């Protein structure tokens, strides 16, 4: 990969060569082809998809449905009706919790892990409260792994739903989704996968994983903000009631009742984000063009170098696994005596973007006995020079906070 050439595809990076961006786990930078695809939709195809019989509306519909087909191929889904466009992974997970969760009864159980982002925890907490169900949390090991033994302990004959992140947004841990989905199915439960941190960085095939649902956000893989995806197995989606009701998700309406449209439109009420879907499709084509083997290889290499640089800094402690390969480019850390917000401010002063806080994972923070951390997340766009700048900055943090080394 000619990284200089690749970085020139990203307008913000080209305009800001002084900036070292280490927050791709929060949102990725966008290549020009994505911005152009969304702009071109509005300039050339701006009409309401699915609603008009005139040529422009038909063209908008074709663009929107072509984007859906691009996502279907990307995820390896069986048919495009299994691809639901949403605003983001959070909405996708709420959709499943609301619609699939309506069959729960008092005493049923939902299994999640303590690793989960709030987006894959709060919907299940709320569902458990509404249904008078029990929420069971799978613990993690000291290095951030979910073991098969711990997972099996939380499964029971009352388990109805299991929800788990593919990759942790705090520790970078990759969970064995295929194994856990198989165990969930054996227990009679459906398996919901949060793919927000895996889909942008790893080849993900929903049929190989055999998940029942998978959610991700377009903006974390270079697509526009405001577009997300829910994959669901057709038979499950067909049995679920709609999440939202209103325009375009109906087949027929009377004064007292309504029938719902076929998949996927049953779950896409209102005017859809067609430009976002078109932009997401452009992002997928861009990443496919770079080659997933090359993306994975480069990110593994950069992760190793980042891990080595961070572990060499006195007083800096990386949470989770002691092996770089287990982090998938995500490194949450603390520095003795320095608040993570101060770390982020010092980094910002040096033109380095990193995250600080609880990362929408307060239950995991409680398990790890830390209130918050700083987080570096690496993508294929980063360079060795940027890693050097990062290490130099973080090595100076305690001194700049007034500590005598």
BALOBA-1460 file (C-alpha; in Angstrom, 3 decimals):
// residues 405
<rec num="1" residu="x" x="0.000" y="0.000" z="0.000"/>
<rec num="2" residu="x" x="1.386" y="3.394" z="-1.060"/>
<rec num="3" residu="x" x="0.256" y="5.186" z="2.071"/>
<rec num="4" residu="x" x="1.137" y="8.668" z="0.794"/>
<rec num="5" residu="x" x="-1.091" y="8.120" z="-2.229"/>
<rec num="6" residu="x" x="-3.868" y="6.634" z="-0.097"/>
<rec num="7" residu="x" x="-3.808" y="9.524" z="2.371"/>
<rec num="8" residu="x" x="-4.150" y="11.962" z="-0.524"/>
<rec num="9" residu="x" x="-7.612" y="10.446" z="-1.119"/>
<rec num="10" residu="x" x="-8.770" y="11.946" z="2.197"/>
<rec num="11" residu="x" x="-9.412" y="15.699" z="1.942"/>
<rec num="12" residu="x" x="-9.163" y="16.435" z="5.664"/>
<rec num="13" residu="x" x="-5.812" y="14.678" z="5.982"/>
<rec num="14" residu="x" x="-4.521" y="16.352" z="2.843"/>
<rec num="15" residu="x" x="-5.563" y="19.747" z="4.201"/>
<rec num="16" residu="x" x="-4.180" y="19.072" z="7.691"/>
<rec num="17" residu="x" x="-0.768" y="17.375" z="7.344"/>
<rec num="18" residu="x" x="0.015" y="18.638" z="10.851"/>
<rec num="19" residu="x" x="-2.728" y="16.463" z="12.352"/>
<rec num="20" residu="x" x="-2.137" y="12.933" z="13.691"/>
<rec num="21" residu="x" x="-5.562" y="11.294" z="13.898"/>
<rec num="22" residu="x" x="-5.793" y="8.417" z="16.393"/>
<rec num="23" residu="x" x="-9.551" y="8.290" z="16.958"/>
<rec num="24" residu="x" x="-10.779" y="6.031" z="14.165"/>
<rec num="25" residu="x" x="-12.695" y="3.859" z="16.644"/>
<rec num="26" residu="x" x="-14.954" y="6.879" z="17.220"/>
<rec num="27" residu="x" x="-15.256" y="7.888" z="13.572"/>
<rec num="28" residu="x" x="-13.124" y="7.336" z="10.495"/>
<rec num="29" residu="x" x="-11.959" y="9.943" z="8.028"/>
<rec num="30" residu="x" x="-13.794" y="9.992" z="4.687"/>
<rec num="31" residu="x" x="-12.230" y="9.537" z="1.272"/>
<rec num="32" residu="x" x="-13.145" y="12.025" z="-1.471"/>
<rec num="33" residu="x" x="-15.089" y="9.368" z="-3.376"/>
<rec num="34" residu="x" x="-17.578" y="9.118" z="-0.485"/>
<rec num="35" residu="x" x="-18.082" y="12.876" z="-0.319"/>
<rec num="36" residu="x" x="-18.451" y="12.978" z="-4.082"/>
<rec num="37" residu="x" x="-20.991" y="10.131" z="-4.125"/>
<rec num="38" residu="x" x="-23.238" y="11.886" z="-1.607"/>
<rec num="39" residu="x" x="-22.846" y="15.235" z="-3.371"/>
<rec num="40" residu="x" x="-23.584" y="13.694" z="-6.761"/>
<rec num="41" residu="x" x="-26.769" y="12.100" z="-5.414"/>
<rec num="42" residu="x" x="-28.088" y="15.494" z="-4.340"/>
<rec num="43" residu="x" x="-26.957" y="17.224" z="-7.518"/>
<rec num="44" residu="x" x="-28.122" y="14.611" z="-10.016"/>
<rec num="45" residu="x" x="-30.683" y="12.298" z="-8.362"/>
<rec num="46" residu="x" x="-32.361" y="14.374" z="-5.690"/>
<rec num="47" residu="x" x="-35.876" y="12.983" z="-5.302"/>
<rec num="48" residu="x" x="-37.650" y="10.952" z="-2.658"/>
<rec num="49" residu="x" x="-36.851" y="7.269" z="-3.225"/>
<rec num="50" residu="x" x="-39.638" y="4.664" z="-3.276"/>
<rec num="51" residu="x" x="-42.416" y="7.252" z="-3.605"/>
<rec num="52" residu="x" x="-42.542" y="8.682" z="-7.130"/>
<rec num="53" residu="x" x="-43.305" y="7.182" z="-10.528"/>
<rec num="54" residu="x" x="-41.393" y="9.868" z="-12.415"/>
<rec num="55" residu="x" x="-37.890" y="9.197" z="-13.752"/>
<rec num="56" residu="x" x="-35.957" y="11.171" z="-11.131"/>
<rec num="57" residu="x" x="-37.611" y="9.357" z="-8.235"/>
<rec num="58" residu="x" x="-37.027" y="6.034" z="-9.951"/>
<rec num="59" residu="x" x="-33.341" y="6.930" z="-10.343"/>
<rec num="60" residu="x" x="-33.159" y="7.804" z="-6.633"/>
<rec num="61" residu="x" x="-34.797" y="4.473" z="-5.784"/>
<rec num="62" residu="x" x="-32.331" y="2.599" z="-7.994"/>
<rec num="63" residu="x" x="-29.380" y="4.350" z="-6.326"/>
<rec num="64" residu="x" x="-30.721" y="3.539" z="-2.870"/>
<rec num="65" residu="x" x="-31.437" y="-0.100" z="-3.624"/>
<rec num="66" residu="x" x="-28.085" y="-0.496" z="-5.405"/>
<rec num="67" residu="x" x="-26.431" y="0.663" z="-2.180"/>
<rec num="68" residu="x" x="-28.368" y="-1.971" z="-0.271"/>
<rec num="69" residu="x" x="-27.135" y="-4.639" z="-2.666"/>
<rec num="70" residu="x" x="-23.556" y="-3.398" z="-2.178"/>
<rec num="71" residu="x" x="-23.942" y="-3.866" z="1.575"/>
<rec num="72" residu="x" x="-25.487" y="-7.318" z="1.067"/>
<rec num="73" residu="x" x="-22.490" y="-8.492" z="-0.952"/>
<rec num="74" residu="x" x="-20.100" y="-6.912" z="1.529"/>
<rec num="75" residu="x" x="-21.602" y="-8.806" z="4.485"/>
<rec num="76" residu="x" x="-22.337" y="-12.006" z="2.600"/>
<rec num="77" residu="x" x="-26.059" y="-11.881" z="3.403"/>
<rec num="78" residu="x" x="-28.364" y="-14.200" z="1.506"/>
<rec num="79" residu="x" x="-30.589" y="-11.476" z="0.039"/>
<rec num="80" residu="x" x="-30.948" y="-7.718" z="0.061"/>
<rec num="81" residu="x" x="-34.176" y="-7.879" z="2.095"/>
<rec num="82" residu="x" x="-32.017" y="-8.859" z="5.071"/>
<rec num="83" residu="x" x="-30.278" y="-5.453" z="4.975"/>
<rec num="84" residu="x" x="-32.071" y="-2.694" z="6.886"/>
<rec num="85" residu="x" x="-30.772" y="0.875" z="6.683"/>
<rec num="86" residu="x" x="-30.846" y="2.774" z="9.981"/>
<rec num="87" residu="x" x="-29.114" y="5.869" z="11.363"/>
<rec num="88" residu="x" x="-26.310" y="3.983" z="13.102"/>
<rec num="89" residu="x" x="-25.456" y="0.823" z="15.054"/>
<rec num="90" residu="x" x="-27.223" y="2.224" z="18.115"/>
<rec num="91" residu="x" x="-30.526" y="2.490" z="16.283"/>
<rec num="92" residu="x" x="-30.010" y="-0.963" z="14.765"/>
<rec num="93" residu="x" x="-29.557" y="-2.531" z="18.194"/>
<rec num="94" residu="x" x="-32.539" y="-0.654" z="19.624"/>
<rec num="95" residu="x" x="-34.628" y="-1.901" z="16.707"/>
<rec num="96" residu="x" x="-33.787" y="-5.514" z="17.555"/>
<rec num="97" residu="x" x="-34.361" y="-5.005" z="21.277"/>
<rec num="98" residu="x" x="-37.764" y="-3.444" z="20.668"/>
<rec num="99" residu="x" x="-39.072" y="-5.632" z="17.855"/>
<rec num="100" residu="x" x="-37.456" y="-9.000" z="18.471"/>
<rec num="101" residu="x" x="-37.782" y="-8.542" z="22.227"/>
<rec num="102" residu="x" x="-41.564" y="-8.386" z="22.188"/>
<rec num="103" residu="x" x="-41.811" y="-12.163" z="22.528"/>
<rec num="104" residu="x" x="-40.101" y="-12.135" z="25.945"/>
<rec num="105" residu="x" x="-42.020" y="-13.166" z="29.045"/>
<rec num="106" residu="x" x="-41.391" y="-12.609" z="32.763"/>
<rec num="107" residu="x" x="-38.512" y="-14.798" z="33.901"/>
<rec num="108" residu="x" x="-36.864" y="-15.016" z="30.475"/>
<rec num="109" residu="x" x="-33.181" y="-14.135" z="30.315"/>
<rec num="110" residu="x" x="-30.960" y="-11.914" z="28.178"/>
<rec num="111" residu="x" x="-27.205" y="-12.488" z="28.177"/>
<rec num="112" residu="x" x="-24.704" y="-9.719" z="27.437"/>
<rec num="113" residu="x" x="-21.074" y="-9.210" z="28.430"/>
<rec num="114" residu="x" x="-19.473" y="-6.569" z="30.619"/>
<rec num="115" residu="x" x="-17.426" y="-5.508" z="27.579"/>
<rec num="116" residu="x" x="-20.387" y="-3.934" z="25.859"/>
<rec num="117" residu="x" x="-20.692" y="-0.390" z="24.604"/>
<rec num="118" residu="x" x="-23.752" y="1.297" z="26.115"/>
<rec num="119" residu="x" x="-25.454" y="0.898" z="22.732"/>
<rec num="120" residu="x" x="-25.381" y="-2.859" z="23.238"/>
<rec num="121" residu="x" x="-26.246" y="-2.746" z="26.928"/>
<rec num="122" residu="x" x="-28.908" y="-0.103" z="27.552"/>
<rec num="123" residu="x" x="-31.430" y="-1.464" z="25.019"/>
<rec num="124" residu="x" x="-31.257" y="-4.851" z="26.759"/>
<rec num="125" residu="x" x="-31.505" y="-3.284" z="30.211"/>
<rec num="126" residu="x" x="-34.638" y="-1.478" z="29.104"/>
<rec num="127" residu="x" x="-36.079" y="-4.583" z="27.468"/>
<rec num="128" residu="x" x="-35.459" y="-6.624" z="30.613"/>
<rec num="129" residu="x" x="-37.272" y="-3.998" z="32.689"/>
<rec num="130" residu="x" x="-40.247" y="-3.870" z="30.310"/>
<rec num="131" residu="x" x="-40.575" y="-7.645" z="30.002"/>
<rec num="132" residu="x" x="-39.686" y="-8.429" z="33.624"/>
<rec num="133" residu="x" x="-36.848" y="-10.505" z="32.253"/>
<rec num="134" residu="x" x="-33.444" y="-11.068" z="33.836"/>
<rec num="135" residu="x" x="-30.273" y="-9.532" z="32.432"/>
<rec num="136" residu="x" x="-27.201" y="-11.697" z="32.931"/>
<rec num="137" residu="x" x="-23.694" y="-10.299" z="32.390"/>
<rec num="138" residu="x" x="-20.761" y="-12.452" z="31.317"/>
<rec num="139" residu="x" x="-17.545" y="-11.413" z="33.109"/>
<rec num="140" residu="x" x="-14.171" y="-11.027" z="31.421"/>
<rec num="141" residu="x" x="-10.712" y="-12.204" z="32.380"/>
<rec num="142" residu="x" x="-8.018" y="-9.828" z="33.561"/>
<rec num="143" residu="x" x="-6.793" y="-9.507" z="29.975"/>
<rec num="144" residu="x" x="-10.260" y="-8.742" z="28.643"/>
<rec num="145" residu="x" x="-11.333" y="-12.090" z="27.207"/>
<rec num="146" residu="x" x="-14.674" y="-13.848" z="27.438"/>
<rec num="147" residu="x" x="-14.046" y="-17.526" z="28.063"/>
<rec num="148" residu="x" x="-16.300" y="-20.323" z="26.918"/>
<rec num="149" residu="x" x="-16.631" y="-21.465" z="30.527"/>
<rec num="150" residu="x" x="-17.810" y="-18.061" z="31.724"/>
<rec num="151" residu="x" x="-20.235" y="-17.781" z="28.823"/>
<rec num="152" residu="x" x="-21.751" y="-21.206" z="29.415"/>
<rec num="153" residu="x" x="-22.359" y="-20.328" z="33.075"/>
<rec num="154" residu="x" x="-24.684" y="-17.493" z="32.064"/>
<rec num="155" residu="x" x="-26.685" y="-19.545" z="29.541"/>
<rec num="156" residu="x" x="-29.783" y="-21.398" z="30.686"/>
<rec num="157" residu="x" x="-32.985" y="-22.889" z="29.342"/>
<rec num="158" residu="x" x="-34.536" y="-19.431" z="29.872"/>
<rec num="159" residu="x" x="-32.013" y="-17.584" z="27.671"/>
<rec num="160" residu="x" x="-33.830" y="-15.934" z="24.788"/>
<rec num="161" residu="x" x="-31.350" y="-13.344" z="23.498"/>
<rec num="162" residu="x" x="-27.557" y="-13.096" z="23.568"/>
<rec num="163" residu="x" x="-25.912" y="-9.792" z="22.561"/>
<rec num="164" residu="x" x="-22.155" y="-9.351" z="22.202"/>
<rec num="165" residu="x" x="-19.621" y="-7.081" z="20.551"/>
<rec num="166" residu="x" x="-17.403" y="-8.650" z="17.927"/>
<rec num="167" residu="x" x="-14.522" y="-6.359" z="18.938"/>
<rec num="168" residu="x" x="-14.427" y="-4.314" z="22.155"/>
<rec num="169" residu="x" x="-14.276" y="-0.556" z="21.633"/>
<rec num="170" residu="x" x="-12.209" y="-0.207" z="24.826"/>
<rec num="171" residu="x" x="-9.795" y="-3.144" z="24.830"/>
<rec num="172" residu="x" x="-9.788" y="-4.205" z="21.188"/>
<rec num="173" residu="x" x="-10.545" y="-7.776" z="22.241"/>
<rec num="174" residu="x" x="-12.022" y="-9.933" z="19.469"/>
<rec num="175" residu="x" x="-14.685" y="-12.322" z="20.709"/>
<rec num="176" residu="x" x="-15.149" y="-15.765" z="19.178"/>
<rec num="177" residu="x" x="-18.528" y="-14.891" z="17.705"/>
<rec num="178" residu="x" x="-18.953" y="-18.109" z="15.758"/>
<rec num="179" residu="x" x="-18.474" y="-20.180" z="18.936"/>
<rec num="180" residu="x" x="-20.738" y="-18.027" z="21.090"/>
<rec num="181" residu="x" x="-23.436" y="-17.885" z="18.414"/>
<rec num="182" residu="x" x="-23.381" y="-21.676" z="18.160"/>
<rec num="183" residu="x" x="-23.733" y="-22.047" z="21.927"/>
<rec num="184" residu="x" x="-26.548" y="-19.482" z="21.997"/>
<rec num="185" residu="x" x="-28.432" y="-21.318" z="19.261"/>
<rec num="186" residu="x" x="-27.976" y="-24.613" z="21.072"/>
<rec num="187" residu="x" x="-29.643" y="-22.989" z="24.090"/>
<rec num="188" residu="x" x="-32.514" y="-21.795" z="21.889"/>
<rec num="189" residu="x" x="-31.527" y="-18.116" z="21.888"/>
<rec num="190" residu="x" x="-31.006" y="-15.631" z="19.081"/>
<rec num="191" residu="x" x="-27.571" y="-14.025" z="18.783"/>
<rec num="192" residu="x" x="-27.117" y="-10.284" z="18.217"/>
<rec num="193" residu="x" x="-23.655" y="-9.081" z="17.184"/>
<rec num="194" residu="x" x="-22.429" y="-5.511" z="17.559"/>
<rec num="195" residu="x" x="-20.066" y="-5.188" z="14.613"/>
<rec num="196" residu="x" x="-19.300" y="-1.479" z="15.004"/>
<rec num="197" residu="x" x="-15.581" y="-2.085" z="15.649"/>
<rec num="198" residu="x" x="-15.087" y="-5.186" z="13.509"/>
<rec num="199" residu="x" x="-16.806" y="-4.435" z="10.206"/>
<rec num="200" residu="x" x="-14.510" y="-1.455" z="9.408"/>
<rec num="201" residu="x" x="-11.336" y="-3.438" z="10.055"/>
<rec num="202" residu="x" x="-11.913" y="-7.154" z="9.434"/>
<rec num="203" residu="x" x="-13.602" y="-9.205" z="6.717"/>
<rec num="204" residu="x" x="-17.016" y="-10.064" z="8.204"/>
<rec num="205" residu="x" x="-19.362" y="-12.633" z="6.666"/>
<rec num="206" residu="x" x="-22.655" y="-12.947" z="8.530"/>
<rec num="207" residu="x" x="-23.420" y="-16.418" z="7.226"/>
<rec num="208" residu="x" x="-20.001" y="-17.740" z="8.215"/>
<rec num="209" residu="x" x="-20.453" y="-16.286" z="11.700"/>
<rec num="210" residu="x" x="-24.075" y="-17.553" z="11.759"/>
<rec num="211" residu="x" x="-25.286" y="-14.533" z="13.713"/>
<rec num="212" residu="x" x="-28.994" y="-13.763" z="13.699"/>
<rec num="213" residu="x" x="-28.451" y="-10.008" z="13.696"/>
<rec num="214" residu="x" x="-25.442" y="-7.770" z="13.116"/>
<rec num="215" residu="x" x="-25.275" y="-3.990" z="13.488"/>
<rec num="216" residu="x" x="-22.695" y="-1.461" z="12.327"/>
<rec num="217" residu="x" x="-22.306" y="2.250" z="11.579"/>
<rec num="218" residu="x" x="-21.215" y="3.645" z="8.243"/>
<rec num="219" residu="x" x="-19.198" y="6.528" z="9.681"/>
<rec num="220" residu="x" x="-16.684" y="4.211" z="11.356"/>
<rec num="221" residu="x" x="-15.643" y="2.816" z="7.965"/>
<rec num="222" residu="x" x="-15.380" y="6.051" z="6.006"/>
<rec num="223" residu="x" x="-19.051" y="6.405" z="5.096"/>
<rec num="224" residu="x" x="-21.232" y="9.392" z="5.979"/>
<rec num="225" residu="x" x="-22.541" y="10.016" z="9.462"/>
<rec num="226" residu="x" x="-26.212" y="9.190" z="9.916"/>
<rec num="227" residu="x" x="-26.285" y="5.891" z="8.042"/>
<rec num="228" residu="x" x="-26.151" y="2.498" z="9.742"/>
<rec num="229" residu="x" x="-27.028" y="-1.074" z="8.919"/>
<rec num="230" residu="x" x="-28.884" y="-3.888" z="10.580"/>
<rec num="231" residu="x" x="-28.481" y="-7.331" z="9.082"/>
<rec num="232" residu="x" x="-31.090" y="-9.832" z="10.188"/>
<rec num="233" residu="x" x="-32.021" y="-13.323" z="9.122"/>
<rec num="234" residu="x" x="-35.087" y="-13.141" z="6.916"/>
<rec num="235" residu="x" x="-37.288" y="-15.466" z="8.941"/>
<rec num="236" residu="x" x="-36.663" y="-13.465" z="12.109"/>
<rec num="237" residu="x" x="-37.237" y="-10.081" z="10.461"/>
<rec num="238" residu="x" x="-40.472" y="-11.321" z="8.926"/>
<rec num="239" residu="x" x="-41.779" y="-12.358" z="12.330"/>
<rec num="240" residu="x" x="-40.907" y="-9.050" z="14.004"/>
<rec num="241" residu="x" x="-43.236" y="-6.048" z="14.255"/>
<rec num="242" residu="x" x="-41.948" y="-2.723" z="12.915"/>
<rec num="243" residu="x" x="-39.873" y="-0.469" z="15.132"/>
<rec num="244" residu="x" x="-41.256" y="2.802" z="13.742"/>
<rec num="245" residu="x" x="-44.484" y="3.380" z="11.858"/>
<rec num="246" residu="x" x="-45.445" y="5.948" z="9.266"/>
<rec num="247" residu="x" x="-44.638" y="6.713" z="5.669"/>
<rec num="248" residu="x" x="-43.474" y="4.047" z="3.243"/>
<rec num="249" residu="x" x="-43.365" y="1.112" z="5.676"/>
<rec num="250" residu="x" x="-46.984" y="0.193" z="4.986"/>
<rec num="251" residu="x" x="-48.758" y="-1.884" z="2.384"/>
<rec num="252" residu="x" x="-52.318" y="-0.766" z="3.142"/>
<rec num="253" residu="x" x="-53.956" y="1.456" z="5.743"/>
<rec num="254" residu="x" x="-57.582" y="1.709" z="6.838"/>
<rec num="255" residu="x" x="-59.193" y="3.881" z="9.485"/>
<rec num="256" residu="x" x="-58.552" y="1.249" z="12.138"/>
<rec num="257" residu="x" x="-55.651" y="-0.948" z="10.989"/>
<rec num="258" residu="x" x="-52.682" y="-1.338" z="8.706"/>
<rec num="259" residu="x" x="-50.629" y="-4.034" z="7.015"/>
<rec num="260" residu="x" x="-46.881" y="-3.703" z="6.695"/>
<rec num="261" residu="x" x="-44.687" y="-3.547" z="3.624"/>
<rec num="262" residu="x" x="-42.412" y="-6.410" z="2.706"/>
<rec num="263" residu="x" x="-38.810" y="-6.564" z="3.882"/>
<rec num="264" residu="x" x="-36.741" y="-4.496" z="4.138"/>
<rec num="265" residu="x" x="-39.116" y="-1.532" z="3.903"/>
<rec num="266" residu="x" x="-41.165" y="-2.611" z="6.921"/>
<rec num="267" residu="x" x="-38.324" y="-1.296" z="9.088"/>
<rec num="268" residu="x" x="-37.545" y="1.905" z="7.153"/>
<rec num="269" residu="x" x="-40.295" y="4.352" z="8.028"/>
<rec num="270" residu="x" x="-40.185" y="7.885" z="6.668"/>
<rec num="271" residu="x" x="-37.923" y="9.501" z="4.119"/>
<rec num="272" residu="x" x="-34.763" y="7.422" z="3.963"/>
<rec num="273" residu="x" x="-31.162" y="8.641" z="4.050"/>
<rec num="274" residu="x" x="-30.508" y="7.799" z="0.414"/>
<rec num="275" residu="x" x="-27.419" y="9.992" z="0.077"/>
<rec num="276" residu="x" x="-25.981" y="8.342" z="3.188"/>
<rec num="277" residu="x" x="-26.621" y="4.883" z="1.755"/>
<rec num="278" residu="x" x="-24.996" y="5.865" z="-1.542"/>
<rec num="279" residu="x" x="-22.017" y="7.249" z="0.374"/>
<rec num="280" residu="x" x="-21.722" y="4.063" z="2.420"/>
<rec num="281" residu="x" x="-21.695" y="2.001" z="-0.765"/>
<rec num="282" residu="x" x="-18.882" y="4.208" z="-2.076"/>
<rec num="283" residu="x" x="-16.923" y="3.638" z="1.156"/>
<rec num="284" residu="x" x="-17.335" y="-0.126" z="0.786"/>
<rec num="285" residu="x" x="-16.100" y="-0.009" z="-2.806"/>
<rec num="286" residu="x" x="-13.138" y="2.101" z="-1.739"/>
<rec num="287" residu="x" x="-12.089" y="-0.330" z="0.998"/>
<rec num="288" residu="x" x="-12.616" y="-3.297" z="-1.300"/>
<rec num="289" residu="x" x="-10.377" y="-1.566" z="-3.838"/>
<rec num="290" residu="x" x="-7.574" y="-1.210" z="-1.299"/>
<rec num="291" residu="x" x="-7.922" y="-4.921" z="-0.513"/>
<rec num="292" residu="x" x="-8.882" y="-6.352" z="2.842"/>
<rec num="293" residu="x" x="-5.747" y="-8.487" z="3.109"/>
<rec num="294" residu="x" x="-3.672" y="-5.338" z="2.731"/>
<rec num="295" residu="x" x="-5.814" y="-3.344" z="5.172"/>
<rec num="296" residu="x" x="-5.567" y="-6.071" z="7.824"/>
<rec num="297" residu="x" x="-1.829" y="-6.537" z="7.253"/>
<rec num="298" residu="x" x="-1.097" y="-2.835" z="7.564"/>
<rec num="299" residu="x" x="-3.268" y="-2.334" z="10.634"/>
<rec num="300" residu="x" x="-1.663" y="-5.319" z="12.352"/>
<rec num="301" residu="x" x="1.767" y="-3.883" z="11.622"/>
<rec num="302" residu="x" x="0.841" y="-0.420" z="12.877"/>
<rec num="303" residu="x" x="-0.804" y="-1.910" z="15.959"/>
<rec num="304" residu="x" x="2.384" y="-3.784" z="16.818"/>
<rec num="305" residu="x" x="4.467" y="-0.618" z="16.455"/>
<rec num="306" residu="x" x="2.012" y="1.429" z="18.515"/>
<rec num="307" residu="x" x="1.942" y="-1.187" z="21.253"/>
<rec num="308" residu="x" x="5.737" y="-1.304" z="21.391"/>
<rec num="309" residu="x" x="5.950" y="2.480" z="21.546"/>
<rec num="310" residu="x" x="3.363" y="2.808" z="24.313"/>
<rec num="311" residu="x" x="4.705" y="-0.007" z="26.477"/>
<rec num="312" residu="x" x="8.153" y="1.596" z="26.425"/>
<rec num="313" residu="x" x="6.830" y="4.725" z="28.161"/>
<rec num="314" residu="x" x="7.333" y="4.763" z="31.964"/>
<rec num="315" residu="x" x="4.155" y="5.144" z="34.061"/>
<rec num="316" residu="x" x="1.893" y="4.294" z="31.098"/>
<rec num="317" residu="x" x="-0.348" y="1.249" z="31.548"/>
<rec num="318" residu="x" x="-2.318" y="-0.370" z="28.705"/>
<rec num="319" residu="x" x="-5.527" y="-2.086" z="29.769"/>
<rec num="320" residu="x" x="-6.320" y="-5.575" z="28.571"/>
<rec num="321" residu="x" x="-4.106" y="-8.133" z="26.899"/>
<rec num="322" residu="x" x="-0.293" y="-7.996" z="27.092"/>
<rec num="323" residu="x" x="-0.186" y="-9.072" z="23.420"/>
<rec num="324" residu="x" x="-0.395" y="-6.414" z="20.712"/>
<rec num="325" residu="x" x="-2.291" y="-8.708" z="18.341"/>
<rec num="326" residu="x" x="-5.210" y="-8.934" z="20.777"/>
<rec num="327" residu="x" x="-5.934" y="-5.201" z="20.614"/>
<rec num="328" residu="x" x="-6.906" y="-4.784" z="16.953"/>
<rec num="329" residu="x" x="-5.519" y="-1.266" z="16.922"/>
<rec num="330" residu="x" x="-7.375" y="-0.114" z="20.069"/>
<rec num="331" residu="x" x="-5.279" y="0.812" z="23.100"/>
<rec num="332" residu="x" x="-6.890" y="2.206" z="26.233"/>
<rec num="333" residu="x" x="-4.373" y="3.350" z="28.810"/>
<rec num="334" residu="x" x="-3.709" y="5.358" z="31.924"/>
<rec num="335" residu="x" x="-0.697" y="7.399" z="32.974"/>
<rec num="336" residu="x" x="0.130" y="7.512" z="36.668"/>
<rec num="337" residu="x" x="-1.098" y="10.673" z="38.343"/>
<rec num="338" residu="x" x="-2.610" y="12.230" z="35.205"/>
<rec num="339" residu="x" x="-6.307" y="12.436" z="34.381"/>
<rec num="340" residu="x" x="-7.170" y="11.085" z="30.904"/>
<rec num="341" residu="x" x="-8.730" y="14.437" z="29.991"/>
<rec num="342" residu="x" x="-5.392" y="16.119" z="30.667"/>
<rec num="343" residu="x" x="-3.652" y="13.535" z="28.496"/>
<rec num="344" residu="x" x="-6.049" y="14.329" z="25.662"/>
<rec num="345" residu="x" x="-5.577" y="18.090" z="26.073"/>
<rec num="346" residu="x" x="-1.794" y="17.782" z="25.985"/>
<rec num="347" residu="x" x="-2.011" y="15.553" z="22.916"/>
<rec num="348" residu="x" x="-4.341" y="18.050" z="21.260"/>
<rec num="349" residu="x" x="-1.811" y="20.822" z="21.868"/>
<rec num="350" residu="x" x="0.664" y="18.702" z="19.904"/>
<rec num="351" residu="x" x="-1.752" y="18.171" z="17.018"/>
<rec num="352" residu="x" x="-2.674" y="14.626" z="18.070"/>
<rec num="353" residu="x" x="-6.291" y="13.462" z="18.228"/>
<rec num="354" residu="x" x="-7.065" y="10.770" z="20.785"/>
<rec num="355" residu="x" x="-10.053" y="9.923" z="22.971"/>
<rec num="356" residu="x" x="-10.482" y="10.280" z="26.727"/>
<rec num="357" residu="x" x="-13.353" y="9.248" z="28.983"/>
<rec num="358" residu="x" x="-15.329" y="6.113" z="29.774"/>
<rec num="359" residu="x" x="-15.870" y="5.378" z="26.061"/>
<rec num="360" residu="x" x="-19.567" y="4.618" z="26.587"/>
<rec num="361" residu="x" x="-18.575" y="1.503" z="28.523"/>
<rec num="362" residu="x" x="-18.960" y="2.396" z="32.187"/>
<rec num="363" residu="x" x="-19.742" y="-1.150" z="33.306"/>
<rec num="364" residu="x" x="-16.421" y="-2.309" z="31.867"/>
<rec num="365" residu="x" x="-14.656" y="0.623" z="33.522"/>
<rec num="366" residu="x" x="-16.163" y="-0.494" z="36.837"/>
<rec num="367" residu="x" x="-14.937" y="-4.036" z="36.241"/>
<rec num="368" residu="x" x="-11.436" y="-2.724" z="35.476"/>
<rec num="369" residu="x" x="-11.508" y="-0.405" z="38.517"/>
<rec num="370" residu="x" x="-10.762" y="2.726" z="36.530"/>
<rec num="371" residu="x" x="-13.131" y="5.679" z="36.101"/>
<rec num="372" residu="x" x="-11.830" y="6.538" z="32.643"/>
<rec num="373" residu="x" x="-8.927" y="6.071" z="30.264"/>
<rec num="374" residu="x" x="-7.258" y="7.658" z="27.299"/>
<rec num="375" residu="x" x="-7.624" y="5.708" z="24.067"/>
<rec num="376" residu="x" x="-5.574" y="5.501" z="20.908"/>
<rec num="377" residu="x" x="-7.180" y="3.785" z="17.923"/>
<rec num="378" residu="x" x="-5.144" y="3.053" z="14.830"/>
<rec num="379" residu="x" x="-6.261" y="2.693" z="11.224"/>
<rec num="380" residu="x" x="-4.458" y="1.881" z="7.983"/>
<rec num="381" residu="x" x="-4.161" y="5.644" z="7.379"/>
<rec num="382" residu="x" x="-1.731" y="6.183" z="10.249"/>
<rec num="383" residu="x" x="2.012" y="6.298" z="9.687"/>
<rec num="384" residu="x" x="5.111" y="5.351" z="11.621"/>
<rec num="385" residu="x" x="6.010" y="9.050" z="11.893"/>
<rec num="386" residu="x" x="2.665" y="9.700" z="13.587"/>
<rec num="387" residu="x" x="3.282" y="6.858" z="16.016"/>
<rec num="388" residu="x" x="6.635" y="8.435" z="16.836"/>
<rec num="389" residu="x" x="4.972" y="11.787" z="17.473"/>
<rec num="390" residu="x" x="2.399" y="10.102" z="19.678"/>
<rec num="391" residu="x" x="5.020" y="8.302" z="21.740"/>
<rec num="392" residu="x" x="7.114" y="11.452" z="22.191"/>
<rec num="393" residu="x" x="4.041" y="13.393" z="23.319"/>
<rec num="394" residu="x" x="2.837" y="10.760" z="25.797"/>
<rec num="395" residu="x" x="6.333" y="10.321" z="27.217"/>
<rec num="396" residu="x" x="6.333" y="14.042" z="28.064"/>
<rec num="397" residu="x" x="2.909" y="14.148" z="29.730"/>
<rec num="398" residu="x" x="3.978" y="13.693" z="33.346"/>
<rec num="399" residu="x" x="6.768" y="16.255" z="33.037"/>
<rec num="400" residu="x" x="4.359" y="18.753" z="31.471"/>
<rec num="401" residu="x" x="1.962" y="18.131" z="34.353"/>
<rec num="402" residu="x" x="4.704" y="19.100" z="36.813"/>
<rec num="403" residu="x" x="6.046" y="15.720" z="37.890"/>
<rec num="404" residu="x" x="9.790" y="15.466" z="38.438"/>
<rec num="405" residu="x" x="10.947" y="12.256" z="36.732"/>
